[in-house]
Amino acid sequence: MMSFIKVDPTCDFSLQNLPYGVFSTSDDPRRRIGVAIGDQILDLGVIVSLFDGPLMSKHQDVFQQPTLNAFMALGFEAWRETRRTLQRLLSANESTLRDDVSLRSRAFIHQSAAMMHLPADIGDYTDFYSSRDHASNVGIMFRGKENALMPNWLRLPVGYHGRASSVVISGTPIRRPMGQMRPDQTRPPVFGPSKQLDIELEMAFFIGGGNHLGEPIPINNAHEHIFGMVLMNDWSARDIQAWEYVPLGPFLGKNFGTTISPWVVPMEALLPFAEPNPVQDPEPLPYLQHHDAYTFNIHLLVALKGQDMTAPATICSSNFKNMYWTMKQQLAHHTVNGCNVRPGDLLASGTISGPNPESFGSMLELSWRGSKSIDLGEGRTRTFLNDGDEVIITGFCQGDGFRVGFGSCQGTILPALLH
């Protein structure tokens, strides 16, 4: 498929992608829904009348909202119809947009002229812990090789409920958190800025159509409730987390900031890159079993740029296919007790680590709990993040002459507020 909009083969935003986002411009501060194509944004509010299919002709107003929630709520068939309409309108042999100079001038905005916003009003946020390599690494560090995985880990997708209010869009600075820590186990805890500020390479998916309280989402229907995916950096203060997490788990060490990329890549764009799911042993209980491929070959990179560096250094190269539990399993487990999820809810993968040291998705693993340095080149090293460090996460699926990518997920560390 080719578009009349020029798209470089290495650009994330091909006609095969068409991710959704929310943007504004300096001359029009309204938040609008757009689709990325090449280096352009197609403002869907300008072309609402062109969504004339049997479903979307009745719901054109969703593209004039300031978030994607209403569109997400329409469900699987509406998303599919919309995508087909967009691919037709943007294709090289379709004249509706291509040849209407006036409409094109109003409908397209260069991405460099846009400010991106959170794509949805996020009501709830859940963070899973679904990479076996990551869970094993952390378990070995803190409990030893013989007890690396807890007894429940291979039986269910472990997760916890996070804080939605501190989920921010890429480019938002992150303030180094203050908190209690106990660096010396022979002394009482101390209070101050975290000294072990870390990244977590993650991906997350947005819920589309939700479910009623008390009615689980069966795993065979789970894909109809998964709208699309974003990149995520779930910043973590390891020293605060280590002191506070017993007995109830993550709290202040996690809830100070979670960054996501602005463009939501629809699941239909990712399906061509699905791969067989990992072999799960022991076999999951029946409500967690599915045999269709729902593991995705998404290349993921993490780069770090210090204040004194001229260019970022890659510190991690991983892949989303390293996940043990699939998104369908995560959603089925999340709702099996009758928990209701709603359009715009965000469910995250947990740190994505692979089997090799260069694929470890956190500095906790890359520095092996601070015991060795992470090489940034030119004599620069890190164990954890310094103030002023910028972290950039990127990800893409590679097709034949095109990419389905996510843009970037970026954040810079600000010094702690000491008063």
Secondary structure, 3 states (H helix, E strand, C coil): CCECCCCCCCCCECCCCCCEEEEEECCEEEEEEEEEECCEEEECCCCHHHCCCCCHHHCHHHHHCCCCHHHHHCCHHHHHHHHHHHHHHHECCCHHHHCCHHHHHHHEEEHHHEEEECCCCCCCEEEECCCHHHHHHHHHHHHCHHHCCCCCCCCCCCEEECCHHHEEECCCCEECCEEEECCCCCCCCEEEECCCEECCEEEEEEECCCCCCCCCCCHHHHHHHEEEEEEEECCEEHHHHHHHCCCCCCCCCCCCCEEECCCEEEHHHHHHHEECCCCCCCCCCHHHCCCCCCEECCEEEEEEECCCCCCCEEEEEEEHHHCCCCHHHHHHHHHCCCCCCCCCCEEECCCCCCCCHHHCCCHHHHCCCCCCCEEEECCEEECCCCCCCEEEEEEEEECCCCEEEEEEEEEEEECCCCC
